[in-house]
Amino acid sequence: AWRPPNVAELYSFGYRYSRFQYALWRYDFDNPDLLSPTPPDTVFDASLRAVNPERGMKIITGLELKKSKLSANVILFYNQINNYLFLRPYGITRSNRGLFPYFIYDQTDAIFYGSDWDIRLKHNDNFTSEFKASYVHAKSVERNQPLLEIPPLNAQYSLEYKKGPFTGKVNFS
């Protein structure tokens, strides 16, 4: 897979989504006045700061089981992304609204791995239950640290009742 950086990753500057974000062509790690109230009057370009596109390779394998009342599907994946673009927490800043965290877009080589589970059981002609779960672990290879804002575990259980034209379903997440 291949993906160039989007506009927000290159040019963001300022308050967005309850935090301050600074993009790859709008900040300088060596600048002590990074968060001065006056925005920089210049924007870096590719000749001053190279921003490489993301390049990734993914391996996926799965197992499927089907019985008369039970069906299950398990998928395992491993994804390596070079030059992965992400928002890195960098500090806390103050504005007239109070204190806010600020994040700077950065690039790193990253590894994502995990699994997806889908298990469905038909109890009888009327009741069917389903369990779904997804697990993802993501880390920066260069810093050997987990990446933030990647939800590690998501699980859901549902119970469905069907009788004739009527259907009722209860979900638990």
C-alpha positions as a Markdown table, in Angstrom:
| # | Residue | x | y | z |
|---|---|---|---|---|
| 1 | Ala | 0.0 | 0.0 | 0.0 |
| 2 | Trp | 1.1 | 3.6 | -0.6 |
| 3 | Arg | -0.4 | 6.9 | 0.7 |
| 4 | Pro | 0.9 | 10.4 | 0.3 |
| 5 | Pro | 0.4 | 12.9 | 3.2 |
| 6 | Asn | -2.9 | 14.8 | 3.2 |
| 7 | Val | -3.3 | 18.5 | 3.5 |
| 8 | Ala | -4.0 | 18.5 | 7.2 |
| 9 | Glu | -0.8 | 16.5 | 7.9 |
| 10 | Leu | 1.2 | 19.1 | 6.0 |
| 11 | Tyr | -0.4 | 22.4 | 6.9 |
| 12 | Ser | -2.4 | 22.2 | 10.1 |
| 13 | Phe | -1.7 | 25.0 | 12.6 |
| 14 | Gly | -3.7 | 25.7 | 15.7 |
| 15 | Tyr | -6.8 | 24.6 | 17.5 |
| 16 | Arg | -8.8 | 21.6 | 16.1 |
| 17 | Tyr | -11.0 | 19.0 | 17.9 |
| 18 | Ser | -10.3 | 20.3 | 21.5 |
| 19 | Arg | -6.5 | 20.3 | 21.0 |
| 20 | Phe | -3.8 | 22.1 | 19.2 |
| 21 | Gln | -2.3 | 20.4 | 16.1 |
| 22 | Tyr | 0.8 | 21.4 | 14.2 |
| 23 | Ala | 1.6 | 19.8 | 10.8 |
| 24 | Leu | 4.8 | 18.6 | 9.2 |
| 25 | Trp | 5.5 | 21.8 | 7.2 |
| 26 | Arg | 4.4 | 24.3 | 9.9 |
| 27 | Tyr | 6.7 | 23.5 | 12.8 |
| 28 | Asp | 10.4 | 23.2 | 13.7 |
| 29 | Phe | 11.4 | 21.0 | 16.6 |
| 30 | Asp | 14.4 | 23.2 | 17.2 |
| 31 | Asn | 12.3 | 26.4 | 17.4 |
| 32 | Pro | 11.8 | 27.4 | 21.1 |
| 33 | Asp | 8.9 | 29.7 | 20.1 |
| 34 | Leu | 6.9 | 26.9 | 18.5 |
| 35 | Leu | 3.7 | 27.9 | 20.3 |
| 36 | Ser | 4.1 | 31.6 | 20.1 |
| 37 | Pro | 0.7 | 33.4 | 19.6 |
| 38 | Thr | 2.0 | 34.6 | 16.2 |
| 39 | Pro | 1.8 | 31.9 | 13.5 |
| 40 | Pro | 5.0 | 31.4 | 11.5 |
| 41 | Asp | 5.1 | 33.6 | 8.4 |
| 42 | Thr | 6.6 | 30.8 | 6.2 |
| 43 | Val | 5.6 | 27.3 | 5.4 |
| 44 | Phe | 8.3 | 24.7 | 4.7 |
| 45 | Asp | 8.2 | 22.9 | 1.4 |
| 46 | Ala | 9.7 | 19.6 | 0.1 |
| 47 | Ser | 13.1 | 21.1 | -0.5 |
| 48 | Leu | 13.4 | 22.3 | 3.1 |
| 49 | Arg | 11.6 | 19.4 | 4.8 |
| 50 | Ala | 11.0 | 16.1 | 3.1 |
| 51 | Val | 7.8 | 14.3 | 3.9 |
| 52 | Asn | 7.8 | 10.8 | 2.6 |
| 53 | Pro | 4.7 | 8.9 | 1.6 |
| 54 | Glu | 3.6 | 6.0 | 3.7 |
| 55 | Arg | 4.5 | 2.6 | 2.3 |
| 56 | Gly | 3.0 | -0.5 | 3.9 |
| 57 | Met | 2.9 | -4.3 | 3.6 |
| 58 | Lys | 0.2 | -6.4 | 5.1 |
| 59 | Ile | -0.1 | -10.1 | 5.7 |
| 60 | Ile | -3.5 | -11.5 | 6.5 |
| 61 | Thr | -4.5 | -15.1 | 7.3 |
| 62 | Gly | -7.8 | -16.5 | 8.5 |
| 63 | Leu | -9.7 | -19.6 | 9.6 |
| 64 | Glu | -13.3 | -20.3 | 9.1 |
| 65 | Leu | -15.4 | -23.0 | 10.8 |
| 66 | Lys | -19.0 | -23.9 | 9.9 |
| 67 | Lys | -21.1 | -26.4 | 11.7 |
| 68 | Ser | -24.9 | -26.8 | 11.8 |
| 69 | Lys | -25.5 | -24.3 | 14.7 |
| 70 | Leu | -22.0 | -22.7 | 15.0 |
| 71 | Ser | -20.0 | -20.6 | 12.6 |
| 72 | Ala | -16.7 | -18.9 | 13.5 |
| 73 | Asn | -14.3 | -16.7 | 11.6 |
| 74 | Val | -10.9 | -15.7 | 13.0 |
| 75 | Ile | -8.5 | -13.4 | 11.1 |
| 76 | Leu | -4.9 | -12.6 | 12.1 |
| 77 | Phe | -3.0 | -9.7 | 10.5 |
| 78 | Tyr | 0.4 | -8.1 | 10.6 |
| 79 | Asn | 1.0 | -4.7 | 8.9 |
| 80 | Gln | 4.3 | -2.9 | 8.6 |
| 81 | Ile | 4.1 | 0.8 | 7.6 |
| 82 | Asn | 7.2 | 2.8 | 6.8 |
| 83 | Asn | 6.9 | 6.6 | 7.3 |
| 84 | Tyr | 3.6 | 6.2 | 9.1 |
| 85 | Leu | 2.1 | 9.7 | 9.8 |
| 86 | Phe | 0.6 | 10.2 | 13.2 |
| 87 | Leu | -0.2 | 12.9 | 15.8 |
| 88 | Arg | 2.5 | 12.7 | 18.5 |
| 89 | Pro | 1.7 | 14.3 | 21.9 |
| 90 | Tyr | 4.3 | 17.0 | 22.5 |
| 91 | Gly | 3.2 | 19.1 | 25.5 |
| 92 | Ile | 0.7 | 21.4 | 27.0 |
| 93 | Thr | 0.0 | 25.0 | 26.0 |
| 94 | Arg | -2.1 | 27.8 | 27.4 |
| 95 | Ser | -4.7 | 29.9 | 25.6 |
| 96 | Asn | -7.4 | 32.3 | 26.7 |
| 97 | Arg | -9.7 | 29.2 | 27.2 |
| 98 | Gly | -7.2 | 27.5 | 29.5 |
| 99 | Leu | -4.7 | 24.7 | 29.2 |
| 100 | Phe | -4.7 | 22.4 | 26.2 |
| 101 | Pro | -2.6 | 19.5 | 25.0 |
| 102 | Tyr | -0.8 | 20.0 | 21.7 |
| 103 | Phe | 0.2 | 17.4 | 19.2 |
| 104 | Ile | 2.6 | 17.5 | 16.3 |
| 105 | Tyr | 2.4 | 15.4 | 13.2 |
| 106 | Asp | 5.4 | 13.1 | 13.0 |
| 107 | Gln | 6.6 | 10.1 | 10.9 |
| 108 | Thr | 7.9 | 6.8 | 12.1 |
| 109 | Asp | 8.2 | 3.2 | 11.0 |
| 110 | Ala | 5.3 | 1.4 | 12.6 |
| 111 | Ile | 4.0 | -2.2 | 13.1 |
| 112 | Phe | 0.3 | -3.0 | 13.6 |
| 113 | Tyr | -0.8 | -6.6 | 14.4 |
| 114 | Gly | -4.0 | -8.1 | 15.8 |
| 115 | Ser | -7.0 | -10.3 | 15.1 |
| 116 | Asp | -10.7 | -10.2 | 14.4 |
| 117 | Trp | -13.1 | -12.7 | 15.8 |
| 118 | Asp | -16.7 | -13.4 | 14.7 |
| 119 | Ile | -18.6 | -16.3 | 16.4 |
| 120 | Arg | -22.2 | -17.0 | 15.7 |
| 121 | Leu | -24.4 | -19.6 | 17.5 |
| 122 | Lys | -27.9 | -20.5 | 16.5 |
| 123 | His | -29.5 | -21.7 | 19.8 |
| 124 | Asn | -32.8 | -22.7 | 18.2 |
| 125 | Asp | -35.2 | -21.5 | 15.4 |
| 126 | Asn | -35.8 | -18.3 | 17.3 |
| 127 | Phe | -32.6 | -17.3 | 19.1 |
| 128 | Thr | -29.2 | -16.5 | 17.6 |
| 129 | Ser | -26.3 | -14.9 | 19.4 |
| 130 | Glu | -23.1 | -13.4 | 18.0 |
| 131 | Phe | -19.8 | -12.4 | 19.5 |
| 132 | Lys | -17.4 | -10.1 | 17.6 |
| 133 | Ala | -14.1 | -8.8 | 18.8 |
| 134 | Ser | -11.2 | -7.0 | 17.3 |
| 135 | Tyr | -7.7 | -6.5 | 18.9 |
| 136 | Val | -5.0 | -4.2 | 17.5 |
| 137 | His | -1.6 | -3.5 | 18.8 |
| 138 | Ala | 0.4 | -0.6 | 17.2 |
| 139 | Lys | 3.9 | 0.5 | 18.0 |
| 140 | Ser | 6.7 | 2.7 | 16.7 |
| 141 | Val | 9.7 | 0.6 | 15.7 |
| 142 | Glu | 12.1 | 3.4 | 16.0 |
| 143 | Arg | 11.1 | 4.5 | 19.5 |
| 144 | Asn | 9.8 | 1.1 | 20.7 |
| 145 | Gln | 6.7 | 2.8 | 22.1 |
| 146 | Pro | 3.0 | 2.1 | 21.6 |
| 147 | Leu | 1.1 | 4.5 | 19.2 |
| 148 | Leu | -1.6 | 6.5 | 20.8 |
| 149 | Glu | -5.2 | 6.8 | 19.7 |
| 150 | Ile | -5.3 | 3.2 | 18.3 |
| 151 | Pro | -8.2 | 1.5 | 20.1 |
| 152 | Pro | -6.7 | -1.8 | 21.3 |
| 153 | Leu | -9.8 | -3.9 | 22.0 |
| 154 | Asn | -13.4 | -3.7 | 20.7 |
| 155 | Ala | -15.9 | -6.3 | 21.7 |
| 156 | Gln | -19.6 | -6.7 | 20.9 |
| 157 | Tyr | -22.2 | -9.3 | 21.8 |
| 158 | Ser | -25.7 | -9.5 | 20.4 |
| 159 | Leu | -28.8 | -11.7 | 20.9 |
| 160 | Glu | -31.4 | -11.8 | 18.2 |
| 161 | Tyr | -35.0 | -13.2 | 18.5 |
| 162 | Lys | -36.9 | -14.0 | 15.3 |
| 163 | Lys | -40.4 | -15.3 | 15.0 |
| 164 | Gly | -42.3 | -14.9 | 11.7 |
| 165 | Pro | -42.1 | -11.3 | 10.4 |
| 166 | Phe | -41.0 | -10.0 | 13.9 |
| 167 | Thr | -37.3 | -9.5 | 14.8 |
| 168 | Gly | -35.8 | -8.1 | 18.1 |
| 169 | Lys | -32.2 | -7.6 | 18.8 |
| 170 | Val | -30.2 | -6.6 | 21.9 |
| 171 | Asn | -26.6 | -5.4 | 21.5 |
| 172 | Phe | -23.9 | -5.1 | 24.2 |
| 173 | Ser | -20.7 | -3.3 | 23.4 |
